[in-house]
């Protein structure tokens, strides 16, 4: 009989109040017979487990009994809840241990924010599976004041007003309904809706943020993993975006990535240059980015981009002539 399973059983009853043997078996991934044996063991050890019969019956702990896990504040507990998310539980085969730890964390929280912390954790997604590489190698800093304001609006379910600098556009204020926060390879994103349409905002491009008192228009529950995958797919296939293959001097890699929408693939060439698959907003955006890198980059594909850059270079050479 595993002691950690007995502790988990007690914590499950603390959190839910009443659970049937079948429900406990599902949570603990054991048989109902094992659950009944564990209940007997707990009773023998002096834990006041009470069986309630009937259609809505189950097992409960008598009022006044509780376990303690002290020293955690709200944000610390939230951080652990996020670390023990579904994806985190798959790491190194520690799923059952993390699930048990998360029950202990939730049990440690004061009643006043036990439910809110668990709900808030569902609004955060850390490093989901994606084929999009980080645009920059170094994570972009987000001021604490902005990150805190955005996070509060997401957790509280309030509308959020942001001063946002989109690519190639002057900053302007927008009011959005926040859905959740996603971090991909060190880069943070706010998933939201605006006038009913899905929107994804880079946290590093938010210049100011203000949580509003008005409730956000959003579903009570959300599958952030699925939402991120859907938006990633839309991003790769939608609009006038173009994806190009580029060779770039490593010293200018960040300049190229900083102007792109996304870097999809990256590898080193034999001569030390980097070969990148990069997505731009449209053809004009791609031409502008490669032209400004001059001799520090070479467009390999598609052919229309090579032709455009060659024609532009020929025009410049003709206009200025050949120096003597």
Secondary structure, 3 states (H helix, E strand, C coil): CCHHHHHHHHHHHHHHCCECHHHHHHHHCCCHHHHHHHHHHHHHCCCCEEEECCCCCEEEECCCCCCCCCCCCHHHHHHHHHHCCCCHHHHHHCHHHHHHHHHHHHHHCCHHHHHHHHHHHCCEEECCCCCCECCCCCCCCCCHHHHHHHHHHHHHCEEEEEEECCCCCCCEEEEEEEEEEEEECCEEEEEEEECCEEEEEEHHHEEEEEEEEEECCCCCCCCHHHHHHHHHHHHHHCCCCEEEEEEECHHHHHHHHHHCCEEEEEEECCCCCEEEEEEECCHHHHHHHHHHHHHHEEEEECHHHHHHHHHHHHHHHHHHCCCC
